[in-house]
Amino acid sequence: MVINSLIFKHKMIDIIKYPLITDKATRLLENNQYSFIVDSKSNKSAIKMAIEYLFNVEVIKINTSNLPRKKKRIGKYLGWKPQYKKAIVTLSENDTINLFAEN
């Protein structure tokens, strides 16, 4: 039982990779919406459980999108950026996530 709960917690941490900080993402913070890069194989219910477990908040809605891969050129070499999945998470009105650490 204890081993299963440790595996469950470890998988929850692996679903959420990192928060996405862009101009649009900072504008969405006013509406209590947060953007995250998530595992491309995860679904909305797994993302919801991971956010609620990691940040101790109540999730109302989740929008996900698989973004297309993009070309990247370094000198004469042409390659591809990795493809990723973005999740926009809407929280309840009284919950917040502190993405910027204050020193």
Chimera marker file (.cmm) of the C-alpha trace (Angstrom):
<marker_set name="trace">
<marker id="1" x="0.000" y="0.000" z="0.000" r="1" g="1" b="0" radius="0.5"/>
<marker id="2" x="2.789" y="2.423" z="0.917" r="1" g="1" b="0" radius="0.5"/>
<marker id="3" x="4.752" y="1.506" z="-2.215" r="1" g="1" b="0" radius="0.5"/>
<marker id="4" x="1.716" y="2.124" z="-4.428" r="1" g="1" b="0" radius="0.5"/>
<marker id="5" x="1.165" y="5.578" z="-2.914" r="1" g="1" b="0" radius="0.5"/>
<marker id="6" x="4.829" y="6.493" z="-3.502" r="1" g="1" b="0" radius="0.5"/>
<marker id="7" x="4.566" y="5.404" z="-7.146" r="1" g="1" b="0" radius="0.5"/>
<marker id="8" x="1.328" y="7.392" z="-7.470" r="1" g="1" b="0" radius="0.5"/>
<marker id="9" x="2.981" y="10.547" z="-6.068" r="1" g="1" b="0" radius="0.5"/>
<marker id="10" x="5.996" y="10.105" z="-8.346" r="1" g="1" b="0" radius="0.5"/>
<marker id="11" x="3.764" y="9.833" z="-11.426" r="1" g="1" b="0" radius="0.5"/>
<marker id="12" x="1.846" y="12.966" z="-10.385" r="1" g="1" b="0" radius="0.5"/>
<marker id="13" x="5.051" y="14.961" z="-10.262" r="1" g="1" b="0" radius="0.5"/>
<marker id="14" x="6.109" y="13.726" z="-13.713" r="1" g="1" b="0" radius="0.5"/>
<marker id="15" x="2.875" y="14.876" z="-15.405" r="1" g="1" b="0" radius="0.5"/>
<marker id="16" x="3.519" y="18.609" z="-14.869" r="1" g="1" b="0" radius="0.5"/>
<marker id="17" x="6.853" y="19.614" z="-16.442" r="1" g="1" b="0" radius="0.5"/>
<marker id="18" x="7.040" y="23.391" z="-15.882" r="1" g="1" b="0" radius="0.5"/>
<marker id="19" x="4.898" y="26.554" z="-15.965" r="1" g="1" b="0" radius="0.5"/>
<marker id="20" x="4.728" y="28.483" z="-19.233" r="1" g="1" b="0" radius="0.5"/>
<marker id="21" x="5.611" y="32.171" z="-18.837" r="1" g="1" b="0" radius="0.5"/>
<marker id="22" x="4.700" y="34.174" z="-21.952" r="1" g="1" b="0" radius="0.5"/>
<marker id="23" x="2.868" y="37.434" z="-22.597" r="1" g="1" b="0" radius="0.5"/>
<marker id="24" x="-0.436" y="35.646" z="-23.056" r="1" g="1" b="0" radius="0.5"/>
<marker id="25" x="0.126" y="33.478" z="-19.992" r="1" g="1" b="0" radius="0.5"/>
<marker id="26" x="0.744" y="36.523" z="-17.792" r="1" g="1" b="0" radius="0.5"/>
<marker id="27" x="-2.439" y="38.158" z="-19.123" r="1" g="1" b="0" radius="0.5"/>
<marker id="28" x="-4.360" y="34.983" z="-18.233" r="1" g="1" b="0" radius="0.5"/>
<marker id="29" x="-3.152" y="35.250" z="-14.621" r="1" g="1" b="0" radius="0.5"/>
<marker id="30" x="-5.668" y="38.086" z="-14.149" r="1" g="1" b="0" radius="0.5"/>
<marker id="31" x="-8.485" y="35.606" z="-14.857" r="1" g="1" b="0" radius="0.5"/>
<marker id="32" x="-6.971" y="33.056" z="-12.433" r="1" g="1" b="0" radius="0.5"/>
<marker id="33" x="-5.802" y="30.869" z="-15.325" r="1" g="1" b="0" radius="0.5"/>
<marker id="34" x="-2.351" y="29.279" z="-15.305" r="1" g="1" b="0" radius="0.5"/>
<marker id="35" x="-0.442" y="27.729" z="-18.226" r="1" g="1" b="0" radius="0.5"/>
<marker id="36" x="1.720" y="24.634" z="-17.873" r="1" g="1" b="0" radius="0.5"/>
<marker id="37" x="3.729" y="22.400" z="-20.179" r="1" g="1" b="0" radius="0.5"/>
<marker id="38" x="2.592" y="18.850" z="-19.436" r="1" g="1" b="0" radius="0.5"/>
<marker id="39" x="3.426" y="15.326" z="-20.508" r="1" g="1" b="0" radius="0.5"/>
<marker id="40" x="2.142" y="14.758" z="-24.035" r="1" g="1" b="0" radius="0.5"/>
<marker id="41" x="0.517" y="11.432" z="-23.097" r="1" g="1" b="0" radius="0.5"/>
<marker id="42" x="-1.474" y="12.787" z="-20.141" r="1" g="1" b="0" radius="0.5"/>
<marker id="43" x="-5.205" y="13.487" z="-20.270" r="1" g="1" b="0" radius="0.5"/>
<marker id="44" x="-7.293" y="16.204" z="-18.624" r="1" g="1" b="0" radius="0.5"/>
<marker id="45" x="-8.301" y="14.165" z="-15.574" r="1" g="1" b="0" radius="0.5"/>
<marker id="46" x="-4.679" y="13.219" z="-14.822" r="1" g="1" b="0" radius="0.5"/>
<marker id="47" x="-3.591" y="16.857" z="-15.219" r="1" g="1" b="0" radius="0.5"/>
<marker id="48" x="-6.373" y="17.970" z="-12.877" r="1" g="1" b="0" radius="0.5"/>
<marker id="49" x="-5.379" y="15.436" z="-10.213" r="1" g="1" b="0" radius="0.5"/>
<marker id="50" x="-1.703" y="16.422" z="-10.492" r="1" g="1" b="0" radius="0.5"/>
<marker id="51" x="-2.383" y="20.180" z="-10.182" r="1" g="1" b="0" radius="0.5"/>
<marker id="52" x="-4.693" y="19.661" z="-7.206" r="1" g="1" b="0" radius="0.5"/>
<marker id="53" x="-2.151" y="17.374" z="-5.521" r="1" g="1" b="0" radius="0.5"/>
<marker id="54" x="0.958" y="19.494" z="-6.144" r="1" g="1" b="0" radius="0.5"/>
<marker id="55" x="-0.435" y="22.961" z="-5.437" r="1" g="1" b="0" radius="0.5"/>
<marker id="56" x="-3.351" y="22.145" z="-3.077" r="1" g="1" b="0" radius="0.5"/>
<marker id="57" x="-5.917" y="24.125" z="-5.123" r="1" g="1" b="0" radius="0.5"/>
<marker id="58" x="-9.326" y="23.444" z="-6.665" r="1" g="1" b="0" radius="0.5"/>
<marker id="59" x="-9.357" y="23.150" z="-10.465" r="1" g="1" b="0" radius="0.5"/>
<marker id="60" x="-12.542" y="24.197" z="-12.286" r="1" g="1" b="0" radius="0.5"/>
<marker id="61" x="-11.586" y="23.744" z="-15.924" r="1" g="1" b="0" radius="0.5"/>
<marker id="62" x="-8.683" y="22.550" z="-18.088" r="1" g="1" b="0" radius="0.5"/>
<marker id="63" x="-8.026" y="23.347" z="-21.753" r="1" g="1" b="0" radius="0.5"/>
<marker id="64" x="-5.294" y="21.384" z="-23.515" r="1" g="1" b="0" radius="0.5"/>
<marker id="65" x="-3.648" y="21.659" z="-26.904" r="1" g="1" b="0" radius="0.5"/>
<marker id="66" x="-0.912" y="19.766" z="-28.706" r="1" g="1" b="0" radius="0.5"/>
<marker id="67" x="1.284" y="22.411" z="-30.260" r="1" g="1" b="0" radius="0.5"/>
<marker id="68" x="2.992" y="21.721" z="-33.609" r="1" g="1" b="0" radius="0.5"/>
<marker id="69" x="6.720" y="21.216" z="-33.802" r="1" g="1" b="0" radius="0.5"/>
<marker id="70" x="8.728" y="24.100" z="-35.219" r="1" g="1" b="0" radius="0.5"/>
<marker id="71" x="11.899" y="24.372" z="-37.294" r="1" g="1" b="0" radius="0.5"/>
<marker id="72" x="15.075" y="25.643" z="-35.691" r="1" g="1" b="0" radius="0.5"/>
<marker id="73" x="18.213" y="26.678" z="-37.531" r="1" g="1" b="0" radius="0.5"/>
<marker id="74" x="21.650" y="26.912" z="-35.968" r="1" g="1" b="0" radius="0.5"/>
<marker id="75" x="24.076" y="28.158" z="-38.593" r="1" g="1" b="0" radius="0.5"/>
<marker id="76" x="23.778" y="25.950" z="-41.641" r="1" g="1" b="0" radius="0.5"/>
<marker id="77" x="22.105" y="23.103" z="-39.726" r="1" g="1" b="0" radius="0.5"/>
<marker id="78" x="18.336" y="22.727" z="-39.729" r="1" g="1" b="0" radius="0.5"/>
<marker id="79" x="16.551" y="20.846" z="-36.983" r="1" g="1" b="0" radius="0.5"/>
<marker id="80" x="13.288" y="20.648" z="-35.101" r="1" g="1" b="0" radius="0.5"/>
<marker id="81" x="12.233" y="21.900" z="-31.703" r="1" g="1" b="0" radius="0.5"/>
<marker id="82" x="10.543" y="19.248" z="-29.580" r="1" g="1" b="0" radius="0.5"/>
<marker id="83" x="6.751" y="19.045" z="-29.704" r="1" g="1" b="0" radius="0.5"/>
<marker id="84" x="4.902" y="19.619" z="-26.427" r="1" g="1" b="0" radius="0.5"/>
<marker id="85" x="1.431" y="19.786" z="-24.891" r="1" g="1" b="0" radius="0.5"/>
<marker id="86" x="0.120" y="22.933" z="-23.203" r="1" g="1" b="0" radius="0.5"/>
<marker id="87" x="-2.558" y="22.991" z="-20.517" r="1" g="1" b="0" radius="0.5"/>
<marker id="88" x="-4.403" y="26.122" z="-19.404" r="1" g="1" b="0" radius="0.5"/>
<marker id="89" x="-5.825" y="25.507" z="-15.933" r="1" g="1" b="0" radius="0.5"/>
<marker id="90" x="-8.666" y="27.619" z="-14.488" r="1" g="1" b="0" radius="0.5"/>
<marker id="91" x="-8.765" y="27.709" z="-10.690" r="1" g="1" b="0" radius="0.5"/>
<marker id="92" x="-11.567" y="28.620" z="-8.331" r="1" g="1" b="0" radius="0.5"/>
<marker id="93" x="-11.781" y="32.263" z="-7.271" r="1" g="1" b="0" radius="0.5"/>
<marker id="94" x="-10.217" y="31.852" z="-3.827" r="1" g="1" b="0" radius="0.5"/>
<marker id="95" x="-7.214" y="29.748" z="-4.985" r="1" g="1" b="0" radius="0.5"/>
<marker id="96" x="-3.898" y="30.994" z="-6.400" r="1" g="1" b="0" radius="0.5"/>
<marker id="97" x="-0.544" y="29.516" z="-7.388" r="1" g="1" b="0" radius="0.5"/>
<marker id="98" x="2.600" y="31.499" z="-6.613" r="1" g="1" b="0" radius="0.5"/>
<marker id="99" x="4.781" y="31.074" z="-9.733" r="1" g="1" b="0" radius="0.5"/>
<marker id="100" x="7.190" y="33.898" z="-8.930" r="1" g="1" b="0" radius="0.5"/>
<marker id="101" x="9.227" y="33.367" z="-5.763" r="1" g="1" b="0" radius="0.5"/>
<marker id="102" x="9.741" y="36.539" z="-3.739" r="1" g="1" b="0" radius="0.5"/>
<marker id="103" x="13.108" y="36.920" z="-2.019" r="1" g="1" b="0" radius="0.5"/>
<link id1="1" id2="2" r="1" g="1" b="0" radius="0.2"/>
<link id1="2" id2="3" r="1" g="1" b="0" radius="0.2"/>
<link id1="3" id2="4" r="1" g="1" b="0" radius="0.2"/>
<link id1="4" id2="5" r="1" g="1" b="0" radius="0.2"/>
<link id1="5" id2="6" r="1" g="1" b="0" radius="0.2"/>
<link id1="6" id2="7" r="1" g="1" b="0" radius="0.2"/>
<link id1="7" id2="8" r="1" g="1" b="0" radius="0.2"/>
<link id1="8" id2="9" r="1" g="1" b="0" radius="0.2"/>
<link id1="9" id2="10" r="1" g="1" b="0" radius="0.2"/>
<link id1="10" id2="11" r="1" g="1" b="0" radius="0.2"/>
<link id1="11" id2="12" r="1" g="1" b="0" radius="0.2"/>
<link id1="12" id2="13" r="1" g="1" b="0" radius="0.2"/>
<link id1="13" id2="14" r="1" g="1" b="0" radius="0.2"/>
<link id1="14" id2="15" r="1" g="1" b="0" radius="0.2"/>
<link id1="15" id2="16" r="1" g="1" b="0" radius="0.2"/>
<link id1="16" id2="17" r="1" g="1" b="0" radius="0.2"/>
<link id1="17" id2="18" r="1" g="1" b="0" radius="0.2"/>
<link id1="18" id2="19" r="1" g="1" b="0" radius="0.2"/>
<link id1="19" id2="20" r="1" g="1" b="0" radius="0.2"/>
<link id1="20" id2="21" r="1" g="1" b="0" radius="0.2"/>
<link id1="21" id2="22" r="1" g="1" b="0" radius="0.2"/>
<link id1="22" id2="23" r="1" g="1" b="0" radius="0.2"/>
<link id1="23" id2="24" r="1" g="1" b="0" radius="0.2"/>
<link id1="24" id2="25" r="1" g="1" b="0" radius="0.2"/>
<link id1="25" id2="26" r="1" g="1" b="0" radius="0.2"/>
<link id1="26" id2="27" r="1" g="1" b="0" radius="0.2"/>
<link id1="27" id2="28" r="1" g="1" b="0" radius="0.2"/>
<link id1="28" id2="29" r="1" g="1" b="0" radius="0.2"/>
<link id1="29" id2="30" r="1" g="1" b="0" radius="0.2"/>
<link id1="30" id2="31" r="1" g="1" b="0" radius="0.2"/>
<link id1="31" id2="32" r="1" g="1" b="0" radius="0.2"/>
<link id1="32" id2="33" r="1" g="1" b="0" radius="0.2"/>
<link id1="33" id2="34" r="1" g="1" b="0" radius="0.2"/>
<link id1="34" id2="35" r="1" g="1" b="0" radius="0.2"/>
<link id1="35" id2="36" r="1" g="1" b="0" radius="0.2"/>
<link id1="36" id2="37" r="1" g="1" b="0" radius="0.2"/>
<link id1="37" id2="38" r="1" g="1" b="0" radius="0.2"/>
<link id1="38" id2="39" r="1" g="1" b="0" radius="0.2"/>
<link id1="39" id2="40" r="1" g="1" b="0" radius="0.2"/>
<link id1="40" id2="41" r="1" g="1" b="0" radius="0.2"/>
<link id1="41" id2="42" r="1" g="1" b="0" radius="0.2"/>
<link id1="42" id2="43" r="1" g="1" b="0" radius="0.2"/>
<link id1="43" id2="44" r="1" g="1" b="0" radius="0.2"/>
<link id1="44" id2="45" r="1" g="1" b="0" radius="0.2"/>
<link id1="45" id2="46" r="1" g="1" b="0" radius="0.2"/>
<link id1="46" id2="47" r="1" g="1" b="0" radius="0.2"/>
<link id1="47" id2="48" r="1" g="1" b="0" radius="0.2"/>
<link id1="48" id2="49" r="1" g="1" b="0" radius="0.2"/>
<link id1="49" id2="50" r="1" g="1" b="0" radius="0.2"/>
<link id1="50" id2="51" r="1" g="1" b="0" radius="0.2"/>
<link id1="51" id2="52" r="1" g="1" b="0" radius="0.2"/>
<link id1="52" id2="53" r="1" g="1" b="0" radius="0.2"/>
<link id1="53" id2="54" r="1" g="1" b="0" radius="0.2"/>
<link id1="54" id2="55" r="1" g="1" b="0" radius="0.2"/>
<link id1="55" id2="56" r="1" g="1" b="0" radius="0.2"/>
<link id1="56" id2="57" r="1" g="1" b="0" radius="0.2"/>
<link id1="57" id2="58" r="1" g="1" b="0" radius="0.2"/>
<link id1="58" id2="59" r="1" g="1" b="0" radius="0.2"/>
<link id1="59" id2="60" r="1" g="1" b="0" radius="0.2"/>
<link id1="60" id2="61" r="1" g="1" b="0" radius="0.2"/>
<link id1="61" id2="62" r="1" g="1" b="0" radius="0.2"/>
<link id1="62" id2="63" r="1" g="1" b="0" radius="0.2"/>
<link id1="63" id2="64" r="1" g="1" b="0" radius="0.2"/>
<link id1="64" id2="65" r="1" g="1" b="0" radius="0.2"/>
<link id1="65" id2="66" r="1" g="1" b="0" radius="0.2"/>
<link id1="66" id2="67" r="1" g="1" b="0" radius="0.2"/>
<link id1="67" id2="68" r="1" g="1" b="0" radius="0.2"/>
<link id1="68" id2="69" r="1" g="1" b="0" radius="0.2"/>
<link id1="69" id2="70" r="1" g="1" b="0" radius="0.2"/>
<link id1="70" id2="71" r="1" g="1" b="0" radius="0.2"/>
<link id1="71" id2="72" r="1" g="1" b="0" radius="0.2"/>
<link id1="72" id2="73" r="1" g="1" b="0" radius="0.2"/>
<link id1="73" id2="74" r="1" g="1" b="0" radius="0.2"/>
<link id1="74" id2="75" r="1" g="1" b="0" radius="0.2"/>
<link id1="75" id2="76" r="1" g="1" b="0" radius="0.2"/>
<link id1="76" id2="77" r="1" g="1" b="0" radius="0.2"/>
<link id1="77" id2="78" r="1" g="1" b="0" radius="0.2"/>
<link id1="78" id2="79" r="1" g="1" b="0" radius="0.2"/>
<link id1="79" id2="80" r="1" g="1" b="0" radius="0.2"/>
<link id1="80" id2="81" r="1" g="1" b="0" radius="0.2"/>
<link id1="81" id2="82" r="1" g="1" b="0" radius="0.2"/>
<link id1="82" id2="83" r="1" g="1" b="0" radius="0.2"/>
<link id1="83" id2="84" r="1" g="1" b="0" radius="0.2"/>
<link id1="84" id2="85" r="1" g="1" b="0" radius="0.2"/>
<link id1="85" id2="86" r="1" g="1" b="0" radius="0.2"/>
<link id1="86" id2="87" r="1" g="1" b="0" radius="0.2"/>
<link id1="87" id2="88" r="1" g="1" b="0" radius="0.2"/>
<link id1="88" id2="89" r="1" g="1" b="0" radius="0.2"/>
<link id1="89" id2="90" r="1" g="1" b="0" radius="0.2"/>
<link id1="90" id2="91" r="1" g="1" b="0" radius="0.2"/>
<link id1="91" id2="92" r="1" g="1" b="0" radius="0.2"/>
<link id1="92" id2="93" r="1" g="1" b="0" radius="0.2"/>
<link id1="93" id2="94" r="1" g="1" b="0" radius="0.2"/>
<link id1="94" id2="95" r="1" g="1" b="0" radius="0.2"/>
<link id1="95" id2="96" r="1" g="1" b="0" radius="0.2"/>
<link id1="96" id2="97" r="1" g="1" b="0" radius="0.2"/>
<link id1="97" id2="98" r="1" g="1" b="0" radius="0.2"/>
<link id1="98" id2="99" r="1" g="1" b="0" radius="0.2"/>
<link id1="99" id2="100" r="1" g="1" b="0" radius="0.2"/>
<link id1="100" id2="101" r="1" g="1" b="0" radius="0.2"/>
<link id1="101" id2="102" r="1" g="1" b="0" radius="0.2"/>
<link id1="102" id2="103" r="1" g="1" b="0" radius="0.2"/>
</marker_set>
